[in-house]
Amino acid sequence: MAFYLGKKAEEFATHRWTLYVRGPRDEDLSSFVEKVIFTLHPSFPQPIRGKTQCI
């Protein structure tokens, strides 16, 4: 999901992104997935980012 930051946005950061990783039937994936890697466009700072946090 993307949230537009409006007037407080910087020139190259206009949205705040939230990503969800979910199994096909909403099952708990913590026993299968330890880390998720996101590969962004190379123009982004840190274009390869990993997340280990579960919410």
VEXMAR-156153 format. One line per field, with one value per residue (C-alpha): residue number from 1; residue in three letters; z, x, y. Coordinates in Angstrom, 3 decimals. Layout:
<nodes>
nr = (NUM:...) .
rest = (Ala:...) .
zz = (Z:...) .
xx = (X:...) .
yy = (Y:...) .
</nodes>
This chain:
<nodes>
nr = (1:2:3:4:5:6:7:8:9:10:11:12:13:14:15:16:17:18:19:20:21:22:23:24:25:26:27:28:29:30:31:32:33:34:35:36:37:38:39:40:41:42:43:44:45:46:47:48:49:50:51:52:53:54:55) .
rest = (Met:Ala:Phe:Tyr:Leu:Gly:Lys:Lys:Ala:Glu:Glu:Phe:Ala:Thr:His:Arg:Trp:Thr:Leu:Tyr:Val:Arg:Gly:Pro:Arg:Asp:Glu:Asp:Leu:Ser:Ser:Phe:Val:Glu:Lys:Val:Ile:Phe:Thr:Leu:His:Pro:Ser:Phe:Pro:Gln:Pro:Ile:Arg:Gly:Lys:Thr:Gln:Cys:Ile) .
zz = (0.000:-0.696:1.313:-0.293:2.031:0.634:1.385:3.819:1.008:-0.222:-3.926:-4.362:-1.490:-2.173:-0.710:2.332:1.390:3.467:2.201:3.457:2.905:3.354:2.510:0.123:2.995:5.634:7.366:9.625:7.448:10.266:10.144:6.401:5.892:7.840:5.704:2.730:0.231:-1.827:-4.977:-5.897:-8.967:-8.977:-8.730:-5.111:-2.262:-0.930:-3.813:-2.179:1.215:3.574:6.341:9.180:11.296:11.811:12.741) .
xx = (0.000:1.210:0.342:0.892:2.877:1.403:3.127:5.610:6.991:10.529:11.276:12.157:10.109:6.472:4.910:5.310:5.061:3.780:4.293:2.652:3.813:1.064:0.497:-2.276:-4.613:-3.366:-1.345:1.604:4.728:7.238:8.376:9.142:10.189:13.047:13.725:12.165:14.408:13.033:14.897:14.103:15.073:18.856:18.259:17.078:19.566:20.058:18.175:18.337:16.652:15.910:13.334:13.140:10.491:7.140:4.112) .
yy = (0.000:3.492:6.566:9.957:12.215:15.422:18.715:17.150:14.946:15.376:15.678:11.984:10.502:11.279:8.120:5.885:2.220:-0.695:-4.242:-7.401:-10.977:-13.505:-17.163:-18.219:-19.169:-16.685:-19.416:-18.572:-18.431:-17.903:-21.543:-21.204:-17.586:-16.045:-12.978:-11.187:-9.394:-6.496:-5.458:-1.863:0.130:0.777:4.537:4.101:4.374:0.843:-0.812:-4.264:-4.315:-7.177:-7.366:-9.869:-8.149:-9.848:-7.808) .
</nodes>
